[in-house]
Amino acid sequence: MSVITSDPLDRNRFPVDEWALVEQEFAPDDQGVSETVFAVGNGYLGMRGNLDEGRGGQSYGTYINGFHETWPIRHAEEAFGFARVGQTIVNVPDAKVIRLYVDDEPFVLAEADILGYTRKIDFREGYLVREIVWRTPSGKRVLITSRRLASLTDRHLAVIEYEVTMLEGDASVLLSSQILNRQDLGDEYHAGMRAAASFDPRKAESFADRVLQPVVKKVTGTRYVLGYRTTNSGMTVAVGAEHTLETDAEWQQSSQIDDDLAKHVYRIKAKTGTTIRLVKTITYHTSRGVPPRELADRCDRTLDRARETPVEEIFEAQRAWLSDYWERTDVTLPGHPILQQAIRWNLFQLAQATARTDGQGIAAKGVSGSGYGGHYFWDTEVYVLPFLTYTAPNVARNALRFRHGMLDAARERATELNQRGALFPWRTINGLESSAYYAAGTAQYHIDADISHALTQYVAATGDDDFLARGAIDILVETARLWADLGFWRSNGDQKFHIDGVTGPDEYTTVVDDNLYTNVMARANLWSAVRACEELMATDTVAYERMVTRLGLQEHEIRGWRAAADAMEIPFDPHRGIHPQDAQFLDKELWDLDSTPESKRPLLLHYHPLVIYRFQVLKQADVVLALFLQGDEFTPAEKRRDFEYYDALTTGDSTLSAVVQSIIAAEVGHHRLAQSYFLSALFVDLADLHHNTSDGVHVASTGGIWSALVYGFGGMRDHGGRITFNPRLPSTWDDLTFRMTVRGSRMRVDLTQHDITFTIEEGTNVTVHVHHERVEVEAGAPVTVALANQGPRLETPPPTTSDLRGMLRADGSVVTASIPTVSVDRSEIDLDVTT
């Protein structure tokens, strides 16, 4: 995995600001990334950071969480049980557009004579602001400022404030405010927006036919509402916009509306020094079945409320929400402004992706782009839910309720795959499996254990046992049933419980036997189900009997889960002293990553999956992830050996790699490498390190930043509900502060090189352990614990693939390393292997 060791941003263009991302130079060739990193959203509604004037962008997008179109998945070769229905997030009608003309000259930023430019997304204010000084072709100077927000207090509301001031010279100014259905309107507005065609499975599918069928169009004064129904999924959406113009100048207005375009035009006779202020309030409502006309009525009600609220109050409400958010979530790193800025950008993205999901899932790209089709993956439970559990428990609960709502579809999917219990989809929007490539998708049965892990972690951290009793325990029971049915006892007398034919998180190794991550997590899932059932039976017999009746649970099932968990096969190679990723993994030869050029990265874009599957090479190290999530099941020596072996094999082609590599590197003592991995994760989007930030923010990676700081450098672990701290503060950091909400109490943790201090900021007592010493933290009485050290500090870097070459297996065979290459000679293609 490639790592970075210094600031990757151009600080002439992006100056350091600990509470904002500021851009002082417009870069026309970098609009895809800019549109993502300057996007605004609230978890339900997301608007990419497109130019207000609606011209010259790479991907003009506005997205609603869960609003999607379906399409039939056509397999070249059919087989029973393949996923049948694809799902892709829809780019809803774009209401951001406000076009500007001065003396009939259009303002096109990429072509204009710009005298001053600043764009900023403010983490405390919660909006995108832009200020430009434009010299028109005739020499007049114009000040253009705008503010844009997606409300964190009203999930259906967005506001754009657009101001034009003639600094020098009178002029005729025209503002054309629009709602534009870019999804289906195939005209010149799309020019320049299509990316060059290239293979990349991380991108969303495109539609060939019309997606949004027009149903409603109405205009009342300066208010416009358009309503649509998707062609296949039958989902409905309505978008509304209302306008208020403030100026001392003379002006006229006109309107236009059709199926795919609503336009309100102001013509103003502007004088020097005159300011023209246009406030555009925008609303979106969506549904799986409510008619568009009813959604249009909802739009009217939202706009009515917005009209009664001064715009400054809307912006103030945004500030107030974020003030509370930062009190719960802020992680401070004094003396490191570059890192502090990037940390807060990542934490701000988590707010924009999750704040108002309100019963929906959390997509891999949030609502910032169309990457991965807008799907929900296991990433949410493993990388985002820990952050939410300890900073926004109610949002975590809603995310888990969303998974609970998928349970019936998961039961049906398990039945289709001839299994008992429930099998949650690896990727989905509507609850149905949408992975067309089953080997790297459907076969990732670990999704069940990931969801159960997040549920168990949430209940332990919050004490929300009522959530389990009221129905969430069904998730644990049905997933336990799946594992008990999927695995089997070998008949050769080894008395071990095995799970065959599955894929772990690492998509470069598929359909294997006894995948370590899967088995370790399935074991935890089974144990959690046993404990939850036994505790519910002991504490709430009425709820327990309801659950037994609801699920038809029999007592022998619980005994079977315990037996399977206790006997779960956990692969271990005593010859090398490591845990094999799966039963056959160590029999393969090594992929020589040291000799693989960057031009061939990521491997998935340059090599057929079958080529990759034949080697010891990883997209992400799922053994290392197991060491983190179930760390109390491994010894410190095992963690170090496992980390060092798999680190050498990990390409880092997944954005999920760096955070977990950082956490375990810190724990085992590779402190410099931990910091390098942390930097790689920290700037994965800000510096576009994976070259696909234009498709949207990597939300799981942003959640992983919190984990890398709290679990990694803070050394926090929460196995079995017992919170422990074994800090690993980097030697170049003087102190680190973060906050955790535990069972309703918010606790601040201040870590220095010499001690760790716990302070209750809100609530009552919290019990933690520091180096196995029990610490009771009470309200009004901060507790400081001295630290003898920050753990081991290894100066020798871990091995590379070159170092592993030549190792002997237990049978005496030599491990080799190579790169598959193709030589092309005219029409003939010869395969050879370079060793």
C-alpha positions in Angstrom: 0.0 0.0 0.0 1.4 3.4 -0.9 1.5 5.9 1.9 2.1 9.6 2.2 4.3 11.3 4.7 3.7 15.0 4.1 0.9 17.5 3.3 -0.5 16.6 -0.1 -2.5 19.7 -0.8 -1.4 22.8 -2.7 -1.5 25.4 0.1 -1.5 28.3 -2.4 -4.9 27.1 -3.6 -6.1 25.6 -0.3 -4.8 27.7 2.6 -4.9 26.1 6.1 -8.0 26.9 8.1 -8.8 24.7 11.1 -12.5 25.3 10.7 -13.1 25.5 7.0 -12.0 24.2 3.6 -11.0 27.3 1.6 -10.2 27.5 -2.1 -8.5 30.7 -3.3 -7.9 29.7 -6.9 -10.4 28.3 -9.4 -9.2 25.1 -11.2 -11.4 24.3 -14.2 -9.6 20.9 -14.7 -10.3 19.7 -11.1 -14.0 20.3 -10.9 -15.0 16.7 -10.3 -13.0 16.5 -7.0 -14.1 20.1 -6.1 -17.7 19.2 -6.6 -17.4 16.4 -4.1 -15.3 18.1 -1.4 -17.4 21.3 -1.5 -20.8 19.4 -1.5 -23.5 20.2 1.1 -25.8 17.6 2.5 -27.8 16.5 5.5 -28.0 12.7 5.1 -31.3 12.9 3.2 -30.6 15.6 0.6 -27.2 16.2 -1.0 -26.1 18.9 -3.4 -22.7 18.6 -5.1 -20.5 21.7 -5.0 -21.4 22.6 -8.5 -21.0 26.2 -9.7 -24.1 28.2 -9.0 -24.5 29.2 -12.6 -24.9 25.6 -13.7 -22.2 25.6 -16.4 -18.8 24.0 -16.9 -19.0 21.3 -14.2 -18.1 17.6 -14.5 -21.0 16.0 -12.7 -24.0 18.2 -11.8 -25.8 16.2 -9.1 -28.4 16.5 -6.5 -29.2 13.2 -4.6 -31.9 12.0 -2.2 -30.9 9.2 0.1 -32.6 6.0 -1.1 -34.3 7.5 -4.2 -33.4 5.1 -7.0 -34.4 3.4 -10.2 -34.3 -0.3 -10.8 -33.3 -2.2 -13.9 -33.0 -5.9 -14.8 -29.5 -7.4 -14.4 -28.8 -9.3 -17.5 -26.3 -12.1 -16.9 -24.4 -13.6 -19.9 -24.8 -17.0 -18.3 -27.8 -17.5 -16.0 -27.9 -19.6 -12.8 -30.4 -20.0 -10.1 -30.3 -17.4 -7.3 -28.3 -14.7 -9.2 -29.3 -11.2 -8.3 -32.0 -10.1 -10.7 -32.7 -6.4 -10.0 -30.1 -3.7 -10.2 -30.6 -0.4 -8.2 -29.0 2.9 -8.9 -29.4 6.2 -7.2 -31.1 8.9 -9.4 -29.8 12.4 -10.0 -33.0 14.3 -9.1 -33.9 17.6 -10.8 -31.3 20.2 -10.2 -32.6 23.3 -8.4 -29.2 24.9 -7.7 -29.0 26.7 -11.0 -29.0 30.6 -11.0 -27.6 31.9 -14.2 -26.2 35.5 -14.4 -26.0 37.8 -17.3 -24.6 41.4 -17.2 -25.4 43.5 -20.3 -26.4 40.2 -21.9 -22.9 38.7 -21.3 -23.2 35.3 -19.5 -21.1 34.8 -16.4 -19.2 31.5 -17.1 -16.5 31.2 -14.4 -14.1 29.0 -16.5 -14.0 31.7 -19.2 -14.4 34.9 -17.2 -11.8 37.5 -16.3 -11.7 36.9 -12.5 -10.1 39.6 -10.3 -10.8 37.8 -7.0 -12.0 34.4 -6.0 -12.8 32.6 -2.8 -14.9 29.5 -2.1 -15.3 28.1 1.4 -17.2 25.4 3.2 -17.4 26.3 6.8 -17.5 23.5 9.3 -19.1 25.6 12.1 -21.5 27.6 9.9 -22.5 24.6 7.8 -22.8 26.2 4.4 -20.9 26.8 1.2 -20.0 30.4 0.5 -18.4 31.9 -2.6 -17.1 35.4 -3.4 -16.0 36.5 -6.9 -15.0 39.8 -8.5 -15.7 39.6 -12.3 -14.6 42.1 -14.9 -17.0 41.9 -17.8 -15.8 42.1 -21.4 -16.8 45.8 -21.3 -14.6 46.5 -18.3 -17.3 46.7 -15.6 -16.5 45.1 -12.2 -19.1 42.9 -10.6 -19.1 41.4 -7.1 -20.9 38.0 -6.9 -21.4 36.3 -3.6 -23.5 33.2 -2.7 -24.3 31.0 0.2 -25.8 27.5 0.0 -26.9 25.1 2.6 -28.8 21.8 3.0 -30.6 22.2 6.3 -29.5 20.0 9.2 -32.7 20.9 11.1 -35.2 20.5 8.3 -34.3 17.5 6.2 -36.4 18.6 3.2 -35.0 22.2 2.9 -32.1 23.8 1.1 -31.4 27.5 0.7 -29.4 29.5 -1.8 -28.6 33.2 -1.3 -27.2 34.8 -4.4 -26.0 38.5 -4.4 -24.8 40.7 -7.3 -23.3 44.1 -6.7 -22.1 46.4 -9.5 -18.8 47.8 -8.2 -18.2 49.9 -11.3 -20.6 50.9 -14.0 -24.4 50.7 -14.4 -25.6 47.6 -16.2 -28.6 45.5 -17.2 -28.5 42.4 -15.0 -30.5 39.2 -15.6 -30.9 36.4 -13.1 -32.4 33.1 -14.4 -33.2 30.8 -11.6 -34.0 27.3 -12.8 -35.1 23.8 -11.8 -33.5 21.5 -14.4 -34.1 17.8 -14.8 -30.6 16.9 -16.0 -31.3 13.2 -15.6 -33.5 13.1 -18.8 -33.1 16.4 -20.6 -30.7 15.5 -23.3 -29.5 18.8 -24.7 -26.6 21.2 -24.6 -26.7 21.5 -20.8 -25.0 18.1 -20.7 -22.1 19.2 -22.9 -18.9 18.8 -21.1 -20.4 16.9 -18.2 -19.8 13.4 -19.4 -16.6 11.8 -18.2 -14.5 9.9 -20.7 -15.7 6.4 -21.1 -13.5 4.0 -19.1 -13.9 0.8 -17.2 -14.3 1.4 -13.4 -16.7 -0.8 -11.4 -16.8 1.8 -8.7 -18.9 4.1 -10.8 -22.7 4.1 -11.0 -24.5 2.6 -13.9 -26.0 4.9 -16.5 -29.5 4.8 -17.9 -30.3 4.5 -21.6 -34.1 5.3 -21.3 -36.1 8.0 -19.6 -35.9 7.6 -15.8 -38.3 10.3 -14.4 -41.8 10.4 -15.9 -43.3 13.9 -15.5 -46.6 14.0 -13.5 -46.9 17.5 -11.9 -45.9 21.0 -13.0 -47.3 24.1 -11.4 -46.3 27.7 -10.9 -47.8 30.1 -8.4 -46.2 33.5 -8.3 -42.5 32.9 -7.8 -43.0 29.3 -6.6 -42.5 26.3 -8.9 -43.1 22.6 -8.3 -42.3 19.7 -10.5 -43.3 16.1 -9.7 -42.1 12.8 -11.2 -42.4 9.0 -10.9 -39.5 6.7 -11.8 -40.2 4.4 -14.7 -39.4 1.1 -13.1 -39.1 1.4 -9.3 -42.3 3.4 -9.1 -40.7 5.9 -6.6 -41.9 9.4 -6.6 -40.3 12.8 -6.1 -41.4 16.4 -6.1 -39.1 19.4 -6.1 -40.2 23.0 -5.3 -38.4 26.3 -5.3 -39.6 29.8 -4.3 -37.9 33.1 -4.9 -37.5 36.4 -3.1 -35.7 39.4 -4.7 -34.4 42.3 -2.7 -33.0 45.4 -4.4 -33.4 49.2 -4.7 -33.1 49.0 -8.5 -36.0 48.7 -10.9 -36.8 45.2 -12.0 -39.2 43.0 -13.9 -39.9 39.3 -13.8 -41.2 36.5 -16.0 -41.8 32.7 -15.7 -41.6 29.6 -17.7 -42.4 25.9 -16.9 -42.5 22.6 -18.8 -41.9 19.0 -18.0 -38.1 19.2 -17.4 -37.5 22.9 -16.8 -38.9 25.6 -14.6 -37.4 29.0 -14.9 -38.0 32.3 -13.1 -36.2 35.3 -14.7 -35.5 38.7 -13.2 -34.4 41.7 -15.3 -32.8 44.4 -13.2 -31.6 47.9 -14.1 -28.6 47.9 -11.8 -26.7 51.1 -10.7 -23.2 51.3 -9.5 -23.2 50.3 -5.8 -26.6 48.6 -6.1 -26.8 45.1 -4.5 -29.3 42.6 -5.9 -30.1 39.8 -3.4 -32.0 36.7 -4.5 -33.0 34.1 -1.9 -34.1 30.8 -3.3 -35.6 28.3 -1.0 -35.7 24.7 -2.3 -37.4 21.6 -1.1 -37.5 17.9 -2.1 -39.9 15.2 -1.0 -39.7 11.5 -2.1 -41.7 8.4 -1.4 -41.9 4.7 -2.4 -45.6 5.0 -3.2 -47.2 8.4 -2.4 -48.4 10.1 -5.6 -46.4 13.0 -6.9 -49.3 15.3 -6.4 -49.4 14.7 -2.6 -45.6 15.2 -2.6 -46.2 18.5 -4.3 -48.5 19.5 -1.5 -45.8 18.6 1.0 -43.4 20.8 -1.0 -45.8 23.7 -0.7 -46.0 23.2 3.1 -42.2 23.2 3.5 -41.9 26.3 1.4 -44.7 28.0 3.3 -42.8 27.4 6.6 -39.6 28.6 5.0 -41.3 31.8 3.8 -42.4 32.5 7.3 -38.8 32.2 8.6 -36.3 34.9 8.0 -33.4 33.4 6.0 -30.9 34.5 8.7 -32.8 32.3 11.2 -32.4 29.3 8.9 -28.6 29.9 8.8 -28.6 30.5 12.6 -30.4 27.2 13.2 -27.6 25.6 11.1 -25.0 27.1 13.3 -26.7 26.0 16.4 -27.1 22.4 15.3 -23.4 22.3 14.4 -22.4 23.9 17.7 -24.0 20.9 19.4 -22.5 18.5 17.0 -19.0 19.7 17.6 -19.5 19.5 21.4 -20.2 15.8 20.9 -17.7 14.9 18.2 -14.8 17.3 17.9 -11.3 15.7 18.0 -8.6 18.3 18.7 -4.9 18.0 17.9 -3.2 21.2 19.1 -0.1 22.3 17.2 -1.0 20.5 14.0 -3.3 22.8 12.0 -2.9 20.9 8.7 -4.1 17.7 10.3 -6.7 19.5 12.4 -8.3 20.9 9.2 -8.4 17.6 7.5 -9.8 15.8 10.6 -12.6 18.3 10.9 -13.4 18.1 7.2 -13.8 14.3 7.6 -16.0 14.7 10.7 -18.1 17.3 8.9 -18.7 14.9 6.1 -20.0 12.4 8.6 -22.6 14.9 9.7 -23.5 15.6 6.1 -23.9 11.9 5.4 -25.8 10.8 8.5 -27.5 13.7 10.4 -31.0 13.4 8.8 -31.0 9.9 7.4 -34.1 9.5 9.7 -34.8 5.8 9.0 -32.8 5.5 5.8 -29.4 3.8 5.4 -26.0 5.4 5.0 -24.7 5.0 1.5 -21.1 4.4 0.6 -20.9 7.9 -0.9 -23.6 9.5 1.4 -25.5 12.0 -0.7 -22.4 13.6 -2.2 -22.2 11.6 -5.5 -23.4 8.6 -7.5 -20.4 6.3 -6.9 -21.2 2.7 -6.1 -24.7 3.4 -7.4 -25.8 5.0 -4.1 -25.7 1.5 -2.4 -25.5 0.6 1.3 -22.7 -1.8 2.1 -21.3 -3.5 5.3 -19.0 -0.4 5.4 -21.7 1.4 7.4 -21.8 -1.1 10.3 -18.0 -1.5 10.6 -16.7 2.0 9.9 -19.5 4.5 10.5 -21.6 3.0 13.3 -18.8 3.1 15.9 -18.6 6.9 15.4 -22.4 7.3 15.6 -22.7 4.9 18.6 -20.3 7.0 20.7 -21.3 10.5 19.4 -24.9 10.4 18.1 -26.6 7.3 19.5 -30.0 8.2 18.1 -28.7 8.3 14.6 -27.0 4.9 15.2 -30.3 3.5 16.4 -32.0 4.7 13.3 -29.4 3.1 11.1 -29.9 -0.2 12.9 -33.7 0.1 12.6 -33.2 0.5 8.9 -31.3 -2.8 8.8 -34.1 -4.4 10.9 -36.6 -3.2 8.3 -34.7 -5.3 5.8 -35.1 -8.5 7.8 -38.0 -10.0 5.8 -36.1 -9.5 2.5 -33.0 -11.0 4.2 -35.0 -14.1 5.2 -36.2 -14.5 1.7 -32.7 -14.2 0.3 -31.5 -16.9 2.8 -34.3 -19.2 1.6 -33.3 -18.6 -2.0 -29.8 -19.7 -1.1 -31.2 -22.8 0.7 -30.3 -21.5 4.1 -32.3 -21.0 7.3 -32.3 -17.6 9.0 -31.6 -14.4 7.2 -28.9 -13.3 4.8 -28.5 -9.5 4.4 -27.5 -8.2 1.0 -23.9 -7.2 0.4 -25.0 -4.2 -1.6 -28.4 -2.8 -1.9 -30.8 0.2 -1.7 -34.2 -1.4 -1.4 -33.2 -4.5 0.6 -32.6 -6.8 -2.4 -29.2 -8.1 -3.3 -27.9 -6.0 -6.2 -24.4 -7.5 -6.7 -24.3 -9.0 -10.2 -20.9 -10.7 -9.4 -21.8 -13.2 -6.7 -18.2 -14.3 -6.0 -17.1 -10.9 -4.7 -20.6 -9.8 -3.6 -23.3 -12.3 -2.5 -20.6 -14.6 -1.1 -19.7 -12.0 1.5 -21.9 -13.6 4.1 -19.9 -11.7 6.7 -22.4 -8.9 6.3 -24.6 -10.7 8.8 -21.9 -10.7 11.4 -21.0 -7.1 10.7 -24.6 -5.9 11.3 -24.8 -8.1 14.5 -21.5 -6.7 15.7 -22.7 -3.1 15.2 -26.0 -3.9 17.0 -24.2 -5.6 20.0 -21.7 -2.7 20.2 -24.5 -0.1 20.2 -26.5 -1.8 22.9 -23.4 -2.3 25.1 -22.3 1.4 24.7 -25.8 2.9 25.2 -27.5 0.5 27.5 -30.5 0.5 25.1 -31.7 -3.0 26.0 -35.2 -1.9 25.2 -34.2 -1.7 21.5 -33.3 -5.4 21.6 -36.4 -6.4 23.5 -38.7 -4.5 21.1 -37.5 -6.5 18.1 -33.8 -5.9 17.2 -33.0 -9.2 18.9 -34.6 -10.8 15.8 -31.4 -9.7 13.9 -29.2 -11.7 16.2 -31.4 -14.8 16.2 -31.9 -14.9 12.4 -28.2 -14.3 11.7 -27.2 -17.0 14.2 -29.6 -19.4 12.5 -27.8 -18.6 9.2 -24.4 -19.4 10.6 -25.5 -22.6 12.3 -27.1 -23.8 9.1 -24.3 -22.6 6.8 -21.4 -24.1 8.7 -21.0 -27.8 9.4 -19.2 -30.3 11.5 -16.6 -32.4 9.7 -17.2 -36.1 9.8 -13.5 -36.9 10.1 -13.6 -36.4 13.8 -11.8 -33.0 14.1 -14.7 -31.7 16.2 -14.4 -28.3 14.6 -17.2 -26.2 13.1 -16.3 -25.1 9.6 -17.7 -22.5 7.2 -17.0 -23.1 3.5 -17.6 -21.3 0.2 -17.6 -17.7 1.4 -15.8 -14.4 0.6 -14.3 -12.2 3.3 -14.0 -8.4 3.1 -11.0 -8.9 0.8 -12.4 -9.0 -2.7 -9.1 -10.2 -4.2 -9.7 -13.7 -2.6 -13.2 -15.1 -3.2 -15.3 -18.2 -2.4 -12.9 -19.8 0.1 -13.1 -22.2 3.0 -12.8 -21.1 6.6 -12.1 -17.4 5.9 -10.6 -16.2 9.2 -12.5 -12.9 9.3 -15.8 -14.6 8.6 -15.3 -17.4 11.1 -14.1 -15.0 13.9 -17.0 -12.7 13.3 -19.6 -15.5 12.9 -18.4 -16.9 16.3 -18.9 -13.5 17.9 -22.4 -13.3 16.2 -23.3 -16.7 17.6 -22.1 -15.8 21.1 -24.0 -12.5 21.0 -27.2 -14.3 20.0 -26.8 -16.7 22.9 -26.2 -14.0 25.5 -29.0 -11.8 24.2 -31.5 -14.6 24.4 -30.4 -15.7 27.8 -30.4 -12.2 29.2 -33.8 -11.4 27.7 -35.2 -14.6 29.2 -33.9 -13.6 32.6 -34.8 -9.9 32.6 -38.0 -9.7 30.5 -39.9 -13.0 30.2 -42.8 -11.3 28.4 -40.6 -9.9 25.7 -38.7 -13.2 25.5 -41.9 -15.2 25.0 -43.1 -12.8 22.3 -39.8 -13.2 20.5 -40.0 -17.0 20.8 -43.5 -17.0 19.4 -42.6 -14.5 16.7 -39.6 -16.4 15.4 -40.5 -19.9 16.4 -37.3 -20.2 18.4 -36.6 -23.5 20.0 -34.3 -24.0 23.0 -32.1 -26.5 21.3 -31.2 -23.9 18.7 -29.5 -21.8 21.4 -27.5 -24.8 22.6 -26.5 -25.4 19.0 -25.3 -21.8 18.5 -23.1 -22.0 21.6 -21.6 -25.4 20.5 -20.9 -24.0 17.0 -19.3 -20.9 18.4 -17.1 -22.8 20.9 -15.9 -25.2 18.2 -15.5 -22.6 15.4 -12.4 -23.4 13.2 -9.9 -20.5 13.5 -7.2 -21.3 11.0 -3.6 -21.0 12.4 -0.3 -22.0 10.8 2.1 -22.9 13.6 5.0 -23.2 11.1 4.9 -19.4 10.4 3.1 -18.4 13.5 0.3 -16.6 11.7 -3.4 -17.0 11.0 -4.0 -17.9 7.3 -6.6 -15.7 5.7 -8.4 -18.9 4.7 -7.7 -22.6 4.5 -5.9 -22.4 1.2 -4.4 -18.9 1.2 -0.9 -19.8 2.2 -0.6 -22.4 -0.5 -0.6 -19.7 -3.2 2.5 -17.8 -4.4 3.0 -14.1 -3.7 2.1 -11.2 -6.0 5.3 -9.1 -6.1 3.8 -5.8 -5.0 7.3 -4.2 -4.6 7.8 -4.6 -8.4 4.3 -3.7 -9.5 4.3 -0.2 -11.1 1.8 2.4 -10.0 0.4 2.5 -13.5 -1.1 -1.0 -12.7 -2.9 0.1 -9.6 -5.5 -0.6 -8.5 -5.1 -4.1 -9.7 -8.9 -4.5 -10.2 -8.7 -2.1 -13.1 -5.9 -3.9 -14.9 -6.2 -7.7 -14.2 -9.0 -10.2 -14.6 -10.3 -11.4 -11.2 -9.1 -15.0 -11.9 -5.6 -13.7 -12.3 -5.7 -11.9 -9.0 -7.3 -14.8 -7.2 -4.4 -17.1 -7.9 -2.0 -15.1 -5.7 -1.4 -14.0 -2.2 -2.5 -10.4 -2.7 -5.1 -8.4 -0.9 -7.3 -5.5 -1.7 -7.7 -5.0 2.1 -6.4 -7.2 4.9 -9.5 -8.8 6.5 -7.3 -10.7 9.0 -6.0 -7.3 10.3 -9.7 -6.1 10.5 -10.4 -9.2 12.6 -7.5 -8.3 14.9 -9.2 -5.0 15.5 -12.9 -5.9 15.8 -12.2 -9.0 17.9 -8.9 -8.1 19.3 -9.5 -9.8 22.7 -9.4 -13.1 20.8 -5.7 -12.7 19.8 -2.5 -12.4 21.7 -0.2 -9.4 21.3 2.4 -11.6 19.6 -0.2 -13.0 17.2 -1.3 -9.5 16.3 2.2 -8.4 15.5 3.0 -11.4 13.3 -0.3 -11.3 11.5 -0.1 -7.6 10.9 3.5 -7.8 9.5 2.7 -10.6 7.2 -0.5 -9.2 5.7 0.7 -5.7 5.6 3.3 -6.8 3.0 0.5 -8.3 0.8 -2.0 -5.4 1.0 -2.3 -3.2 -2.0 -4.5 -0.6 -0.3 -6.7 -0.6 -3.4 -9.6 -0.2 -1.0 -10.1 3.0 0.8 -11.0 0.9 3.8 -7.5 -0.4 4.2 -5.5 2.5 5.6 -7.6 3.2 8.7 -7.5 -0.4 10.0 -3.8 -0.7 9.0 -3.1 2.4 11.0 -5.0 1.2 14.1 -3.2 -2.1 14.3 0.2 -0.7 13.3 -0.2 1.7 16.3 -1.2 -1.1 18.6 1.7 -3.5 17.7 4.3 -0.7 17.8 4.9 0.3 14.1 4.3 3.9 15.1 5.7 5.6 12.0 3.7 3.4 9.7 0.6 4.1 11.8 1.0 7.8 11.1 1.6 7.3 7.4 -1.5 5.1 7.0 -3.4 7.7 9.0 -2.3 10.4 6.6 -3.3 8.3 3.6 -6.8 7.8 5.1 -7.1 11.4 6.2 -6.5 12.8 2.7 -8.0 10.1 0.6 -10.7 12.5 -0.7 -9.1 15.9 -0.1 -6.1 14.8 -2.2 -8.0 12.4 -4.4 -5.5 9.6 -3.6 -7.7 6.9 -5.2 -8.6 9.0 -8.2 -12.3 8.5 -7.8 -13.3 11.3 -5.3 -15.2 12.9 -8.2 -17.8 10.1 -7.7 -18.4 11.2 -4.1 -17.0 11.2 -0.6 -15.7 7.8 0.8 -18.0 7.9 3.8 -16.6 4.8 5.4 -13.2 6.2 5.3 -14.4 9.4 7.1 -15.8 7.2 9.8 -12.5 5.4 9.9 -10.7 8.6 10.7 -12.6 8.8 14.0 -11.7 5.2 14.7 -8.0 5.7 13.8 -7.9 8.6 16.3 -9.9 7.1 19.1 -9.2 3.4 18.7 -5.8 3.7 17.1 -3.9 6.6 18.8 -6.3 6.9 21.7 -6.0 3.1 22.3 -9.7 2.7 23.2 -11.3 -0.8 22.9 -14.8 -1.8 23.8 -14.8 -5.6 23.7 -17.9 -7.0 25.4 -19.0 -3.6 26.6 -15.8 -3.2 28.7 -14.1 0.1 27.7 -10.3 0.1 28.0 -7.5 2.5 27.0 -4.0 1.6 26.0 -2.9 4.8 24.3 -0.5 5.0 21.4 0.0 8.7 21.0 2.6 9.5 18.2 5.8 10.9 19.6 5.3 14.1 17.5 1.9 14.8 19.0 1.8 16.5 22.4 -1.8 15.8 23.1 -5.1 14.6 21.7 -8.6 15.3 22.9 -11.8 13.4 21.9 -15.2 12.8 23.3 -17.4 9.7 23.8 -21.0 9.3 24.9 -21.3 6.2 27.1 -24.7 5.2 28.4 -26.0 8.7 28.2 -22.9 10.4 29.6 -20.5 12.5 27.5 -16.9 12.0 28.6 -14.0 14.1 27.3 -10.7 12.2 27.0 -7.5 14.3 27.1 -4.4 12.3 26.2 -0.8 13.5 26.5 2.6 11.8 26.3 2.5 11.3 30.1 -1.1 10.9 31.2 -4.7 10.5 30.3 -7.5 12.6 31.8 -11.2 11.7 31.8 -13.9 14.4 32.4 -17.6 14.1 32.4 -19.0 17.0 30.4 -22.6 15.9 30.6 -24.3 13.1 32.5 -23.2 11.0 35.4 -20.6 8.2 36.0 -18.6 6.2 33.4 -16.4 3.2 34.2 -13.3 2.6 32.1 -10.0 0.7 32.4 -6.5 2.0 31.7 -3.8 -0.7 31.3 -6.2 -3.1 33.2 -6.7 -0.6 36.1 -10.3 0.2 36.8 -11.1 3.9 36.8 -14.4 5.4 38.0 -15.1 8.8 36.4 -17.7 10.9 38.2 -19.4 14.1 37.2 -17.5 17.2 38.5 -14.4 15.1 39.3 -11.9 14.7 36.4 -9.6 11.7 36.8 -6.0 11.7 35.6 -4.1 8.5 35.2 -0.3 8.5 34.7 1.1 6.6 31.7 4.4 4.8 31.9 4.7 4.7 28.1 2.8 4.7 24.9 3.4 1.0 24.1 6.2 -0.5 22.0 8.0 1.7 19.5 9.4 -0.5 16.7 12.1 1.2 14.6 12.4 -1.6 12.1 9.7 -1.4 9.4 7.6 -4.5 8.7 8.6 -6.8 5.8 7.7 -6.3 2.2 6.8 -8.9 -0.4 10.5 -9.1 -1.3 11.3 -10.0 2.3 8.7 -12.8 2.2 10.1 -14.3 -1.0 12.0 -17.4 -0.4 10.3 -18.4 2.9 9.8 -22.1 3.3 6.4 -23.7 3.9 6.0 -26.6 6.4 6.4 -29.1 3.5 9.7 -27.6 2.5 8.5 -25.8 -0.6 9.8 -22.3 -1.4 7.4 -19.3 -1.5 8.0 -17.4 -4.8 6.9 -13.9 -5.8 5.9 -12.8 -9.3 3.8 -10.4 -11.4 1.5 -11.7 -14.2 2.4 -9.8 -17.4 1.1 -9.8 -20.9 3.3 -9.2 -24.0 1.5 -8.0 -27.1 3.2 -8.8 -30.5 0.9 -7.7 -33.3 -2.2 -9.9 -33.2 -0.6 -12.5 -30.9 -0.9 -12.2 -27.1 1.5 -14.3 -25.0 1.2 -14.7 -21.3 4.4 -14.9 -19.3 5.3 -14.5 -15.7 8.2 -12.3 -14.5 9.8 -13.5 -11.4 
